[in-house]
């Protein structure tokens, strides 16, 4: 027969030990969070240049490639405007100049590839796509190159 007082003491010991272990873990996590907060920059991070047009009050800048939309910025619409939409890039965005919108300070005319022309620096004009309708990546270079 098992002594009921012994069984009760065992349960109290196990419950108390589990609580102590859990408390120690929480204290460790709290210390880690405090260390991270101390090393974080004061105030919100500025918007990266490539998204300077976004509403800085609507997003959280985690790093230059990740911006999170604040919950308060969603509103009630089924559509999220682009100035409030999140950004998630695996690499840093390219310089906004691999596409041309203008030529000699004026919008590119339709005759010269407008409204948007793909320019590939270092390649001759035949490889600079005049009319962009769709983009496809291929393993081999175009046979049109001379």
Secondary structure as UniProt FT lines:
FT   HELIX           4..39
FT   HELIX           49..51
FT   TURN            52..53
FT   TURN            56..58
FT   STRAND          59..63
FT   TURN            64..65
FT   STRAND          66..69
FT   HELIX           71..73
FT   TURN            82..84
FT   STRAND          87..88
FT   STRAND          99..100
FT   STRAND          102..103
FT   TURN            104..105
FT   STRAND          106..107
FT   HELIX           110..112
FT   TURN            113..115
FT   STRAND          117..118
FT   TURN            121..122
FT   HELIX           125..127
FT   TURN            143..144
//
